[in-house]
Amino acid sequence: MNTRRLLSALAVASALFLAADAPKVPSYNVLRAGSPITIDGNLDEPAWESAPSVGDFQFPWYREGKKEQTIAKLLWDDKNLYVSFRCEDAHISGVTTRRDGPVYEDDCVEVFTAPNPDDGMNYINLEMNVREAWLDDHHPSGPRSQARPRFNGKGIKIKTTIQGTLNDDSDSDEYWTLEAAIPLANYAHVAQNVPPKPGDVWRIGLNRCGGKTNEQFSQWSPSRTPTPQFHAPQDFGQVIFSEETAGSK
């Protein structure tokens, strides 16, 4: 075999090795909302009822305690990305009510979004607690890059409901629910298309953390880090925007 053929064979072998070693992340077809969505934390619209969940959350850093499961769903229309979480939780807790406060110390869910497949390290994190407080940042060059201090998402609507009692460990709670509408305009400076075109692929991480009792660290698409770290855009799941609708008008 001459040198050129040898180099070509090595290049092919290297590509196959890298493809085999590439992380497999979950995929989800996000359906269009076929009925109006009212952000009230109840998830009783036909669109939510017919939308599939993303699948069970994983616990990549599990040590002890009950694995409290989360049901998450996504929907979209030309104006908003909608997200809902139903969080099994025996001891619901939350303190922070301030914008951009430490919501991650409370019972909290998160939507990390890299909306440009050609710029996968460029992502926006939105973290929301059971008290309807949230923080958000934009990391244009990956998790170790300086967050843009002037970034503040606009028009975001969040509502929660609780089946139990907040901040009372003397009883056992059932679950809490969070529903949010995130205007797609917040991603326009990063995404290729806003609104997305059917078939567009975004990378999204859906996470759950916090809680005073039985702290949770779970994810739809697990981070491959030795310690809890949600800022891992290379491990975000794939979301494909679909023309199919969920629910009827």
C-alpha positions as CSV (number, residue, x, y, z in Angstrom):
1,M,0.0,0.0,0.0
2,N,1.4,3.4,-1.0
3,T,1.6,6.3,1.4
4,R,-1.4,8.1,0.1
5,R,-3.6,5.0,0.4
6,L,-2.3,4.3,3.9
7,L,-3.1,7.8,5.0
8,S,-6.6,7.6,3.5
9,A,-7.2,4.3,5.2
10,L,-6.0,5.7,8.5
11,A,-8.3,8.7,8.1
12,V,-11.3,6.5,7.4
13,A,-10.5,4.3,10.4
14,S,-10.1,7.4,12.6
15,A,-13.5,8.7,11.5
16,L,-15.2,5.4,12.2
17,F,-13.6,5.3,15.6
18,L,-14.7,8.8,16.5
19,A,-18.2,8.1,15.2
20,A,-18.4,4.9,17.4
21,D,-17.1,6.8,20.4
22,A,-19.5,9.8,19.9
23,P,-22.0,10.1,22.7
24,K,-25.5,9.0,22.0
25,V,-28.0,11.6,23.2
26,P,-31.8,11.2,23.3
27,S,-33.9,12.8,20.6
28,Y,-37.4,14.3,20.9
29,N,-39.9,15.5,18.3
30,V,-41.4,18.7,19.7
31,L,-45.0,19.0,18.3
32,R,-46.8,22.3,17.5
33,A,-49.4,23.3,20.0
34,G,-52.7,22.6,18.3
35,S,-54.7,24.3,21.0
36,P,-54.1,27.6,23.0
37,I,-51.7,27.3,26.0
38,T,-52.6,29.2,29.1
39,I,-49.6,29.5,31.5
40,D,-51.2,28.6,34.8
41,G,-49.3,25.5,35.9
42,N,-52.2,23.1,35.4
43,L,-51.3,21.4,32.1
44,D,-54.9,20.6,31.3
45,E,-55.0,21.9,27.7
46,P,-55.5,19.2,25.0
47,A,-52.1,20.0,23.6
48,W,-50.3,19.1,26.8
49,E,-52.5,16.1,27.3
50,S,-51.6,14.6,23.9
51,A,-47.9,15.7,23.8
52,P,-45.5,12.8,24.7
53,S,-43.0,13.1,27.5
54,V,-39.3,13.3,26.7
55,G,-38.8,10.1,28.7
56,D,-37.5,9.2,32.2
57,F,-34.9,11.5,33.7
58,Q,-31.6,9.9,34.5
59,F,-29.5,10.2,37.7
60,P,-25.9,10.2,36.5
61,W,-24.4,11.1,39.9
62,Y,-26.7,9.1,42.2
63,R,-25.5,8.3,45.7
64,E,-28.5,7.9,48.0
65,G,-32.1,8.8,48.6
66,K,-35.2,8.2,46.5
67,K,-35.0,8.8,42.8
68,E,-37.9,11.2,42.4
69,Q,-38.9,11.1,38.7
70,T,-39.7,14.0,36.5
71,I,-42.1,14.2,33.5
72,A,-41.1,16.9,31.0
73,K,-42.8,17.9,27.7
74,L,-42.2,20.5,25.0
75,L,-44.4,22.2,22.6
76,W,-43.9,25.1,20.2
77,D,-45.7,27.7,18.0
78,D,-44.5,30.6,15.9
79,K,-44.0,32.8,19.1
80,N,-43.0,30.5,21.9
81,L,-41.2,27.4,23.1
82,Y,-43.4,25.8,25.8
83,V,-42.0,23.6,28.5
84,S,-43.7,21.7,31.3
85,F,-42.3,19.7,34.3
86,R,-44.2,17.5,36.7
87,C,-41.8,16.7,39.5
88,E,-42.4,13.9,42.0
89,D,-41.4,15.4,45.3
90,A,-42.1,14.2,48.9
91,H,-40.6,17.4,50.4
92,I,-41.2,20.5,48.3
93,S,-39.0,23.5,49.3
94,G,-38.2,26.9,47.9
95,V,-37.1,30.3,49.3
96,T,-35.8,32.5,46.5
97,T,-38.2,34.9,44.9
98,R,-35.7,37.4,43.4
99,R,-34.9,37.5,39.7
100,D,-31.4,36.0,39.1
101,G,-31.2,34.7,42.6
102,P,-29.9,31.3,43.7
103,V,-32.9,29.4,42.4
104,Y,-30.8,26.2,42.0
105,E,-30.7,25.9,45.8
106,D,-34.5,25.4,45.8
107,D,-36.5,22.8,44.0
108,C,-35.7,23.8,40.5
109,V,-35.9,22.8,36.9
110,E,-33.8,24.1,34.0
111,V,-33.9,24.5,30.2
112,F,-30.4,24.9,28.6
113,T,-30.7,25.7,24.9
114,A,-28.1,25.6,22.1
115,P,-30.4,26.7,19.2
116,N,-27.7,26.7,16.4
117,P,-26.4,23.2,15.4
118,D,-23.4,24.8,13.8
119,D,-22.4,26.6,17.0
120,G,-23.1,23.9,19.7
121,M,-21.2,25.6,22.5
122,N,-23.3,28.8,22.2
123,Y,-26.1,28.3,24.7
124,I,-28.6,30.0,27.0
125,N,-29.5,28.6,30.4
126,L,-32.9,29.3,32.1
127,E,-33.3,28.0,35.6
128,M,-36.7,28.2,37.4
129,N,-37.7,27.3,40.9
130,V,-40.9,26.3,42.6
131,R,-41.5,29.9,43.7
132,E,-41.7,31.0,40.0
133,A,-38.3,32.9,40.3
134,W,-35.7,32.4,37.6
135,L,-32.2,33.2,36.5
136,D,-30.9,33.2,32.9
137,D,-27.5,33.7,31.3
138,H,-26.0,33.5,27.8
139,H,-22.7,31.6,27.3
140,P,-21.6,32.4,23.8
141,S,-18.4,30.3,23.8
142,G,-19.1,27.3,26.1
143,P,-19.5,26.7,29.8
144,R,-16.2,28.3,30.8
145,S,-16.8,31.4,28.8
146,Q,-17.9,34.6,30.6
147,A,-21.6,34.9,30.7
148,R,-23.0,38.0,29.1
149,P,-23.9,40.2,32.0
150,R,-26.5,42.2,30.2
151,F,-28.5,39.2,28.9
152,N,-32.0,39.0,30.4
153,G,-34.7,37.0,28.7
154,K,-37.8,39.0,27.9
155,G,-41.5,38.0,28.0
156,I,-40.9,34.7,29.8
157,K,-44.0,33.4,31.7
158,I,-43.8,30.9,34.5
159,K,-46.4,29.4,36.7
160,T,-46.2,26.6,39.3
161,T,-48.7,24.5,41.2
162,I,-48.0,22.4,44.3
163,Q,-49.7,19.1,45.4
164,G,-48.5,19.3,49.0
165,T,-47.2,22.0,51.4
166,L,-44.2,24.2,50.7
167,N,-41.3,24.2,53.2
168,D,-42.9,21.7,55.6
169,D,-41.1,18.5,56.1
170,S,-43.5,17.3,58.8
171,D,-45.7,15.8,56.0
172,S,-45.2,14.0,52.7
173,D,-46.0,15.9,49.5
174,E,-46.9,14.5,46.1
175,Y,-45.5,16.6,43.3
176,W,-45.1,20.1,41.9
177,T,-45.7,21.3,38.4
178,L,-44.0,24.1,36.4
179,E,-45.3,25.5,33.1
180,A,-43.4,28.1,31.1
181,A,-43.7,30.0,27.8
182,I,-40.3,31.2,26.5
183,P,-40.6,33.6,23.6
184,L,-38.5,32.4,20.6
185,A,-37.3,35.9,20.1
186,N,-34.9,35.3,23.0
187,Y,-33.0,32.9,20.8
188,A,-33.0,35.0,17.6
189,H,-29.4,36.2,18.1
190,V,-28.1,32.6,18.1
191,A,-30.6,30.5,16.2
192,Q,-30.5,30.0,12.4
193,N,-34.3,30.4,12.1
194,V,-36.8,32.1,14.4
195,P,-39.4,30.7,14.4
196,P,-37.8,27.4,13.6
197,K,-38.6,25.7,10.4
198,P,-40.1,22.2,10.6
199,G,-37.2,19.8,10.7
200,D,-34.8,22.2,12.4
201,V,-32.7,20.6,15.2
202,W,-31.8,22.4,18.5
203,R,-29.8,20.9,21.3
204,I,-31.5,21.2,24.7
205,G,-30.7,20.1,28.2
206,L,-33.6,19.5,30.6
207,N,-32.5,19.3,34.2
208,R,-33.7,19.1,37.8
209,C,-31.8,20.1,40.9
210,G,-32.1,21.5,44.4
211,G,-34.4,20.9,47.3
212,K,-33.6,21.1,51.0
213,T,-34.4,17.5,51.6
214,N,-33.3,14.7,49.2
215,E,-31.5,17.0,46.8
216,Q,-32.1,16.0,43.2
217,F,-29.6,16.0,40.3
218,S,-31.3,14.4,37.4
219,Q,-31.4,15.0,33.6
220,W,-33.2,14.1,30.4
221,S,-29.8,13.8,28.6
222,P,-27.1,13.0,31.2
223,S,-23.9,15.0,31.4
224,R,-20.7,12.8,31.2
225,T,-19.0,14.6,34.0
226,P,-17.6,13.0,37.2
227,T,-19.5,15.5,39.5
228,P,-22.9,17.3,39.0
229,Q,-22.5,19.7,36.1
230,F,-25.4,20.8,33.9
231,H,-23.2,23.2,31.9
232,A,-22.2,20.5,29.4
233,P,-23.7,21.5,26.0
234,Q,-21.9,18.6,24.2
235,D,-24.3,16.3,26.1
236,F,-27.6,18.2,25.4
237,G,-30.3,16.1,23.8
238,Q,-31.7,16.7,20.3
239,V,-35.0,18.5,19.8
240,I,-36.5,18.3,16.3
241,F,-39.3,20.8,15.5
242,S,-42.2,19.0,13.9
243,E,-45.1,20.1,11.7
244,E,-47.4,17.6,13.5
245,T,-49.7,19.2,16.0
246,A,-50.6,18.1,19.6
247,G,-54.3,18.6,20.6
248,S,-56.9,20.3,18.5
249,K,-58.1,23.8,18.4
